[in-house]
């Protein structure tokens, strides 16, 4: 059975998971404090040749396991808005995006598919969460679908009750403003079983598993 998963989403103590304005010079948009301890190792998902392994490293390897497709919002793909400019933009990740799967970018503006040699293909779609998930599941061919973010995209899938699993990293910072993960999701916790593991630095890893009837 295919599952819909969220991995390694950093969230502040006051519930923000991204900054308000993403630009080329400021890709995190004012939420840099959420990523103060980020060393990039989870990006590839399965690269274990990094020295001693700890609990957080073991968690990070789940990012790419059994994933057959990803869905992301337009702001995760790039800082542009409106009609796509003719600037050759292919995402933040250069010539080797780490996804290595069909990756569906939610946008109201059409754009030609972008294919990379490592198996990543960016497919730009104007779709509801349910429609996007249906397309991604077909492309995943029985494997799981990762909802890659940002928080607005994850929130839309939560609102539609389409998320099976979330790994959240609660970072001990207060941002005061940004893009909220939780806005409008009253009583969301009633749909999930939630476990957490705390670390001495104040970081808490939460694991949300959707309840089954």
N, C-alpha and C positions, 0 to 999 in steps of 0.2 A: 504493500500500500504506500502510495506517495504521500509525504508529509510536507507541510509548509513551515519553514524555519527562519528564525531571526538569530543572528550570532553576533556576539562581541559589540553590542550597542552600548556605548558609554552614555550615562545619564547623570546629571548633576543632582545634588540633594533636593533642589527645588524643581526637579522634573524636566529640565531642558536638555535636549540631546543634539542641538546644533545652534549656530549663531544666526543672527537675523539677516545678514547680507553676505552672500558669497561673491567674491571677486577673484580675478586672476592672482592678485597679490595677496589676498587673504582667503584661501580656499576653505578655512574652517569658520570664517565669518564672525569672529569675536568669541568663539567658544574654545579657544586654544587651551584653556585651563583643564578642559576635560581630557586632554591627551598629553598631559605633562609626562606621564610615565610610558608613553607609547614608543616602542622601538621597532615597529614595522614587521615583527616576526610572524604575526598571524596572517599577513596579507596573502602569502602563498598557500596557507592552510595546512600543508603537509611537510614542510621542510624541517626535518628534525636535526640537521647537522649544525647545531647552534650551541653546543656545549651542554652543561648539566641541565636536566629537565626538572621542572617543578610542576605544581598543580596547575598554575595558570598556563604554562606551556602546553600541558596535556589538553587543557580545554581548547586552546587555540587551534589544535590540529583538527578538531571537529568541524571547523569552518568549511573545509572543502570535501569532507567525507560524504559520499553518497549524494552529492549535489549534481543534478543534471541540467539545471537552468537557474537563472537569477532574474529578479524583477527589481528595478531601482527607479527612483524618481529622477526627474530631469536635473535637479540641483546637485544630485550626486554625480551625474555625468559631466556637468560643466556649469560655468557661471552665467551663460547666456540666457536671455529670456526673449519671448516673442518669436518672430520668424528667425530661422537659423541663418546666421551670417555666413558668407562665403569665405571663411577664414581657415579652413582645413582642420578645424578642431576635431580630435578623435578621442577625447576623454583625458582625464588627469594622468593616465598611466603609461603614456608613451606607446612604443611599438609592441609591448608585451603585456597587455592587461592581465591581471592575475586570475581571471575568472575561468578561462578555458572551457566555457560552455556558451550556449545561446543566452544572451543577456538582453532582457526586454526593458527599454527605457520609456517610461510613461511621459507622453507629451501630447499637446494639442496640435503640434505643427509637424507635418510630414517631413521625412528625411530618408534618403537612401540607406540601406543596411551597410554596415561597416564590418568587414571580415578581417581577422588576423590569423597568422600562420599557426598560432598555438591553440586554435579552436575557439577562441572568443569571437562572438559575432554580436554586435550591437544592433538590435532591431527596434525601431522607433514606432510606438503604437499609441493610438488614442483609444483608451479602453477603460472600462470600470475595473475595480479590483477583481471581480468574479470573472470577467472576460479575459483579463490579463492572465489570471491564474490558469484558466482553461488552456490558453495558448502555451503557457510555460510548461504545463504538465505534459502536453503533447510533445513538445520539444525535448523534455527531460526523459521521455521514453521509460517511465516506470521509476526513475530516481526522484529524489526530493527536490523541491523548489526553495531557494533561499530568497527571502525578501531583504534586499541589501540596504534599504534606507533611501533617503534620510527619514527622520522621525515623522514627517507629514505622511509619507508613503506607508510606513509601518502602522501609523494610527488609522489610516483609511482601511487597511486590511484587518486591523483589530475591530474597527467599527462594523465591518462586514462579517465578523466571526470566521475569518479564514486562516488564522494563525494557529498552528498546532503546538509550536515550541518557541520559546524566547530565552536567549541567554543575555541578560542585562548586566552591565558592570556599573554599579552605583559608585560614583567617584565623589570623595569628600570635599566638594567645592560647591559654593553657591554662586550661580551666574547672575541672578537677578532678572535676566531677560534672555530671550532667544526663542527657539522653536520648541514648544512643549510636546512631549510624547503623550501626555495623559489628558490633554484638554478634551472635554466632552465624553470621557470614558468612565463615567461613574459606575461603580459596582463591577468593573472589569474583573477584579480579583475573584468574583464568585464563579467565573467560568474556568478558572485554572487552579491546579495545585501548585504551590509555590514553595521552593526550598532555597536556602541561601547559605553561603559560606563567606565568613568574614576574614580579612587579613589585617595584620598589625598596622598597616599604613592607613587603615580606615576604609579601604575599598571593599565592597560587598558584591559578590557574584550571585545573581539571582537566576533561578531556573524555573520558568513558567511552563508547565505542561497542561494542555487543554484537557478538561475533564471529559471522560467518555460516558455516554448513557449506558 
